[in-house]
């Protein structure tokens, strides 16, 4: 499955243009449900929301932002948030949040429903914050934002995320994507080992969206099926490269082309005008 997603992203598509990967959940939520709308009230509600958003934007990759599910769940379950802050250890809030049975069951139902809806028309990818970013978010939510997180805590966070991946192991998803604030160096990439091991076992692609330090080597990036960034890593890649178009894509400037075998990534602003979004997507296609 890992090779399948990499091959799909490298394919220029029926129209000859590079594949287009969108990050659009915030924009779609505002447009379809309003600023305070929440599509995660039930798996059926999310499927309806997803189907509308996917039909409107027509991305080449179907992406579920898993952290949005947990944000919704913790807003509606204050007892979980209270339990997350009972021990002053940096990785504990994330562990308790990800161990909760309710959101795991909801995620399983959502993934099963989406796979049935998509029927193989495009790959389904689960997107997550990077282990450190999710650890920091969980700490802040639990009221422990000032608690320092060392490298051991980040490694623990990666193990907790890897365990969450096992919870959806029965589904034929195409891969998982992790988003990081860069630049990442070799040590930060090494913390992904538990996640990479689980993904390799289930034959899922692991895609990394991040800025990368100059010290990163091709060996550091070899386990990732694809990398999304604003600039091609100097180390070189075995898999496809996704060019992060950044904010410039919304200013009408000429969009840089991608090398053969590459694809484009576009983050749709939450407050973007629908006319601008559709015009931009048409231009990129």
N, C-alpha and C positions, 0 to 999 in steps of 0.2 A: 504493500500500500504506500510506503514511503516513496518508492521509485515511481509509483503511479502519479502521485501529486506533483513530484518534481517534473515528470514528463509532461503533465498537463500544463503546468505553469510555463514551461518552455515552448509549448505549442502556440503558434501565432494566432490560432483561432480561425474560424471559417472566413472572416472578413479580411484576414491578413494582418490585422493590427495586434499589438502585444496584449496579453491578458491584462485585465484590470481588477485589482483587489481593492475593495473599499472598506474603510472603517466608518460606519455611518449610523450606528445604533442610537447615538444621542440626537442626531438630526432627525432620523425617522421617528423617534419617540415624540419629539416636539411637534413635528408636522402632523402625525397621525393621531396623537393622544393628548397633545397640549403640554405645556411646560411642566406640569405636575403629574402627568400621566405615567402609569406604571404597567408595562405589558406583562409583568411576572406574577400577576395575581393568581393565575392558574396555568397549567400547561396548555389548555385549550385557548386561553386568551393570548398566550405568547405565540402559538401557531398562527392564529388569525393575524396578529400584528406582523409577524415575520413574513407571512405570505404577501401581505399588502406591500411591505417595504421592499421585499425582493422583486416583486412584480414591477414596482415603480422604478427602481434604480438599476435593475438587471446586472448586478455584478457577476464576475466570472467565478467567484468563490463565495460560497454561503458561509458566513461567519457568525458564531454565537459568542457574545462577550460574557463569559461565565461570571466575571466579577460583578456584572450588573445584577445577576440573580442573587448573589450574596448581599449586595447593597440593599436590594429590595427586601430580602428576608430579614436582615438585621433591623431595618426600619420598622418592620411589622412584628418583630419578636424581641422585645426589650429584655426578656429573661436571658436570652442567649448572650446579648451584649454585656449584661451584668456579670454573667458567668465568665466571660472572656477576660475580665479585669480582676479576677480574684487572686491571681498569683503574679508577682512582679518578676516575671522572666520574659525576655523579649519575644520569644517564639511561641509562647503559650497562647496568646490571643488568636493567632492564626490557626494553631492546631485545634483549638476548641471550636472555632468557626467552621473549619473544613470537616471536622468530625461530626457535625450535626447531621442527623439522619434526614430531616425534612428537605433541605435544599438538595441533598444527593438524590433523593427519590424524585424530586421535581426535575432535576437535570436529566435523569434517566428517561423520564416520560417525555420531556421535550425533545431529546435527541432521537428517540424512537419515532416520535410523530414527525419530526423534520425529515428524517430519512425516508419515511413513507411519502411525504409530500414532494420531496425533490426527485425521487425515483431515479437517482443516478444522473440527472441532467447536469449537475455540477457538484463538485466535491464539497463536503461539509467539514469545516474546521472549527475547533473550539479554541477561543483566544483567551489568554490569561495575562495579568501583569507578571513581570518577572518576580522571582522569589523574594528578593529584597524589597521591591516596591510593594508587594502584597503584604509582606510582614509589617512594613511601616504603616500601611493603611489600617491593618487590623489593630496595631498598637494604638494608633490615634483614636480609633473607634472605641476602644476599651478604656480610654482615658490614661493611657500609658505612653503617650507620644514622646515624653522626655526621657524614657528609658533607652539607654544605648543598646544598639544591636551589633554584636561583634560578628566575625566571620563564622563562628560556630553556629550562631543563631540563624544566619542566612543558609547554611548547609542544612540545618534542621528544617527550615522553611521549604527548601527544595524537596526534602523527603516527604513533608506533609502534602505538598502539591502532587508529588508522584503517587502517593496513596490515593488522592482524589481521582487521579486518572484511572486507577484500577476499578473505580466505581462505575465507569462507563465502558469497561473492557469488552462487554458483550456486543457492542455496536460497531458497525463497519464505518467508522468515521475515517476521513482521509488523513487527518493530522491534527496537530496542535500548534498554536502560535504563541510566543511569549514576547511581550513588549517591555523594553528596558529604556531607561534614560542613560545615555552614554556619556563619555565613551567607555566601553567595557574593555578590560584587559584580560589576559589569560587566566588570572586567578578567579575573576568573576565568571568566566565561561566554564571553568572547572566545577563550579558549584552545581551545574546542570546535570552532572553525572547520574544522580538517581532518576531524574526525569528522562534522560536519554535512554537509560537502561530499560525503564518501563515501556517507553515508546518503541524501542527496538523489539522488545518481546512481542508486542501486539502489532508490529509492522506498521506503525504510524509514523508519518513524517513529522519532524520537529522544525518549525520555521522560527527564525529569530528576527525581531525588528529592533534594531539598536544602532547607535553609533559605536564605532570600534576604534580602539587605540592602535597606534602604529606598531605596538609590540605584539599584536595578535598575528599568529602564523596560520598558514593553510591547514596545519595539523589541528589547531584549536578549533577551526571552523568545519573540519571534515565531518563531524557527526551530525551537523545540521543540514537538512534537505534543501533549504533555501535561506537566504539572508535578505532582509529588507532594510535599506539604509539610504541616506541622502547622497552617498558617494560610494563608488565601488571599492570594497576593501582592497588595500594594496597587497594583501597576502594572497589574493586569488581564491576562487571558489570552485568546488567540484560540482555543485548544483547551481540552479538558476539564481540570478540576482534580481531583486525587486527594487526598482528605483522609487524612492519616496519623493513624491513631487513637491511636498511642502506647501506653504502658503502661496507661493508664486503661481500655482495652477489657477488660483481664483482671481488673479489680476488681469487675465487676458493675454499674458505674455506667451510667447512661443514655447511650447512644451518640448523639452529635450527628448530626443529619441532614446530608445534603449537598445543595447546590443542584441544581436541574434541570440535567442534562447532566454531572454530576460522578460520581465513583466513590470507593470506599473502599480504603485500603491498610492492611494489618495485618501486622506483623512478629511471627511466632510464636516465643516464647522457646524456646531449645533444650531447657530443662528443664521445659517446661510439662507438666501432667498431661493425658493424652489425654481424660479426661472433660471437663476444663475447656475444652480446645480445641474439642471437638465441640459442647459447649453454647454456647460463644461464637459459633462459626460459625453455628449454627442461629439464634441470637438476631439476628445481623447480617443474615441472609437473610430 
